[in-house]
Amino acid sequence: MESVEREARKALNRLRRSVEKGVRELDALDGAIRHAEGEDFPAEEYEAVRSQLGAILDFLEEEGLRLEAKILETGGLEPGRIRRSSG
């Protein structure tokens, strides 16, 4: 794998971890504020943000698959013909 592809994978993984951390932090914030505000808590807004973070994670998954396919193709392999070992 060339340096460019390696850096792209690293960046993709860093961003994925950051977004996953953002989801956890949003859950923590949700719990703290929901408890303090009770019925005044803006649940719909929090769900909208969760949905947006989910869309970002979906995008990152697709980008990861696309990058993997491109790396395999560059190496002369067909992405659909690669089998991963189970152990």
VOKE-228910 format. One line per field, with one value per residue: residue in one letter; y, x, z of N, C-alpha, C in turn. Coordinates in steps of 0.05 Angstrom, whole numbers, always signed. Layout:
% residues N
code (A	...)
nc2 (Y	...)
nc1 (X	...)
nc3 (Z	...)
cac2 (Y	...)
cac1 (X	...)
cac3 (Z	...)
cc2 (Y	...)
cc1 (X	...)
cc3 (Z	...)
% end
This chain:
% residues 87
code (M	E	S	V	E	R	E	A	R	K	A	L	N	R	L	R	R	S	V	E	K	G	V	R	E	L	D	A	L	D	G	A	I	R	H	A	E	G	E	D	F	P	A	E	E	Y	E	A	V	R	S	Q	L	G	A	I	L	D	F	L	E	E	E	G	L	R	L	E	A	K	I	L	E	T	G	G	L	E	P	G	R	I	R	R	S	S	G)
nc2 (-23	+43	+105	+147	+121	+96	+139	+160	+119	+121	+173	+167	+129	+157	+198	+169	+146	+194	+213	+171	+178	+228	+213	+183	+223	+258	+225	+224	+278	+283	+250	+278	+330	+318	+296	+341	+379	+354	+352	+394	+383	+382	+334	+319	+349	+328	+276	+287	+305	+258	+226	+253	+245	+190	+186	+208	+168	+126	+146	+146	+91	+74	+102	+78	+26	+38	+59	+14	-20	+9	+7	-48	-56	-25	-55	-97	-134	-162	-134	-163	-215	-229	-267	-269	-294	-336	-341)
nc1 (+17	+12	+39	+2	-48	-45	-44	-95	-128	-115	-132	-187	-201	-188	-225	-273	-269	-271	-323	-353	-339	-363	-417	-421	-410	-452	-494	-481	-487	-541	-564	-550	-573	-626	-643	-639	-673	-721	-787	-779	-737	-704	-718	-728	-691	-643	-648	-647	-595	-567	-583	-558	-504	-504	-512	-463	-428	-446	-431	-375	-365	-380	-341	-295	-302	-300	-249	-219	-232	-210	-155	-146	-158	-118	-75	-82	-121	-187	-239	-286	-271	-238	-225	-233	-196	-223	-201)
nc3 (+0	-17	+7	+4	+3	+52	+87	+76	+95	+149	+162	+152	+190	+237	+235	+237	+288	+317	+306	+327	+380	+387	+385	+432	+469	+459	+477	+531	+544	+532	+571	+619	+611	+600	+648	+681	+656	+647	+623	+589	+557	+494	+458	+404	+375	+393	+373	+319	+312	+327	+285	+242	+256	+251	+196	+179	+197	+165	+115	+122	+126	+75	+46	+65	+44	-10	-15	+0	-43	-85	-71	-75	-129	-152	-138	-172	-161	-157	-122	-107	-107	-67	-10	+59	+113	+164	+214)
cac2 (+0	+67	+124	+163	+104	+91	+164	+162	+100	+132	+196	+156	+116	+178	+212	+150	+146	+220	+214	+152	+192	+248	+199	+177	+249	+267	+209	+233	+304	+278	+240	+299	+351	+307	+293	+368	+394	+339	+354	+416	+373	+382	+307	+318	+361	+309	+254	+297	+305	+230	+217	+265	+231	+164	+190	+211	+142	+111	+156	+137	+63	+72	+112	+57	+5	+49	+61	-13	-30	+23	-4	-75	-53	-14	-78	-117	-154	-155	-132	-183	-242	-233	-280	-264	-318	-334	-344)
cac1 (+0	+28	+37	-23	-70	-42	-53	-124	-141	-111	-150	-214	-204	-188	-251	-293	-267	-280	-352	-363	-336	-383	-442	-420	-411	-480	-510	-476	-500	-570	-572	-547	-592	-653	-649	-642	-695	-747	-804	-770	-714	-709	-712	-728	-666	-622	-651	-638	-565	-559	-587	-537	-480	-507	-507	-434	-416	-453	-414	-348	-365	-379	-315	-276	-305	-291	-220	-208	-235	-190	-129	-144	-157	-91	-57	-88	-140	-215	-249	-306	-259	-220	-237	-219	-195	-241	-188)
cac3 (+0	-19	+29	+1	+12	+81	+101	+73	+114	+176	+165	+153	+216	+258	+233	+246	+318	+328	+304	+347	+406	+387	+391	+461	+484	+456	+495	+559	+547	+532	+598	+639	+607	+602	+676	+692	+644	+647	+599	+571	+541	+465	+449	+375	+365	+398	+354	+293	+313	+326	+257	+226	+262	+239	+167	+175	+200	+141	+94	+127	+120	+46	+37	+72	+25	-35	-13	-1	-70	-102	-65	-86	-158	-159	-135	-192	-150	-159	-95	-101	-108	-44	+13	+84	+129	+187	+239)
cc2 (+25	+86	+140	+146	+99	+116	+167	+144	+110	+155	+186	+144	+136	+192	+194	+149	+172	+222	+195	+164	+214	+236	+193	+202	+260	+251	+217	+260	+301	+269	+262	+321	+342	+305	+321	+382	+380	+342	+376	+407	+371	+355	+305	+328	+341	+285	+262	+297	+277	+219	+228	+251	+203	+165	+194	+184	+124	+119	+146	+107	+59	+81	+91	+34	+14	+50	+33	-24	-17	+12	-32	-74	-43	-37	-100	-139	-144	-156	-155	-211	-248	-246	-274	-289	-314	-337	-331)
cc1 (+18	+22	+10	-47	-70	-52	-83	-138	-138	-130	-179	-219	-205	-215	-273	-293	-277	-311	-364	-361	-357	-411	-443	-423	-440	-498	-506	-489	-530	-579	-571	-569	-621	-662	-654	-667	-722	-762	-795	-746	-721	-702	-711	-701	-643	-624	-642	-608	-555	-562	-566	-510	-480	-502	-477	-420	-421	-435	-385	-345	-363	-352	-293	-277	-295	-261	-207	-210	-214	-162	-125	-142	-129	-71	-62	-107	-168	-227	-269	-295	-241	-236	-220	-218	-212	-226	-162)
cc3 (+0	+4	+28	+11	+42	+96	+99	+92	+142	+181	+168	+180	+239	+258	+244	+277	+330	+327	+324	+375	+409	+395	+421	+477	+482	+475	+524	+564	+549	+560	+619	+636	+610	+631	+688	+682	+644	+621	+580	+553	+511	+452	+418	+363	+370	+379	+326	+291	+312	+298	+239	+231	+250	+209	+161	+178	+176	+118	+97	+121	+90	+34	+42	+52	-3	-36	-15	-29	-88	-96	-77	-117	-167	-157	-155	-183	-154	-131	-88	-99	-85	-21	+37	+100	+154	+214	+239)
% end
